[in-house]
Amino acid sequence: MTDEDYMRAALEQAHLAGRCGEVPVGAVVVCDGQIVGRGFNQPIGRHDPTAHAEVMALRDAGQRLGNYRLPGCELYVTLEPCAMCSGAIMHARLSRVVFGARDPKTGVAGSVIDLFQEKRLNHHATIVGGVLAEECGALLSGFFAARRKKALSV
């Protein structure tokens, strides 16, 4: 499978988030060509500020693989990771992170800052951005446009 195929699986997770009223961000963890973890944004429904798509996918993968370290695994996420998720990615020892849309407000894989290039940190994943960026970005833009429209009609 290609990066685009795995990003489409992450987009499926993002659609699940949107159907639950959450910001539509989805993620999958891949190990040896197999999806071993899936997650979507759930902080509202779970009343949990850490329930971002990346964290949920990492938790799922850790449970399935029986380890909190995920060396050799890759994360595919529809939106550039934030600082919290990037810290979790580093602690999990992922080898690679592929994201779709950039996040100019909270993205720390190059948009606001680049934590993955910070030499003082002890783990560095390879980062690939912009995979299916238009599709990922359109999903988010549509969600927030609908939310604004609904707020104006109230």
C-alpha positions, 0 to 999 in steps of 0.5 A: 500500500502507498502513503495515499492508501494509508491516508485514506484509512486515516480519512475514514477515521476523520469522518467518524470523528465528524459524525460524532460532532468532533473536529474531523481528524483521524489517524492510523498506525502502520507496522510492517504494512498492516494497520495496527492502530486506529483513532479519531478525535474524541476530546469532546465526547470523552471529556478528555483533552488528550483524546486527539486522533494520534493519541487514540491511534497510539493507544490502540496500537500499543494495546494490540502490540502489547508495548508502549514503544512502537519502533518501526511503526508509522503514523498517518494523520490527517492534520499536522500534529500538535505539541502534545501529540508530537511528544507522544509520538516521540515517546512511542519511538515511531519511525515516521509520521505522515500528515495531510493538512498543515495546521498554521495555528498549532502544528509543530512539524514545521508550521509553527515550530518543528519539534521533530528537528529539535536537536536537543530532543532524544528521538526524531521521526522522519516527517512527510507532510502534504499527503492528500492535503487538499482532501484532508483540509477540505474536510476540516474547512467544511466542518468549521464552515458548517459550524459557523453557519449553524452558530449564525442561524441560532 
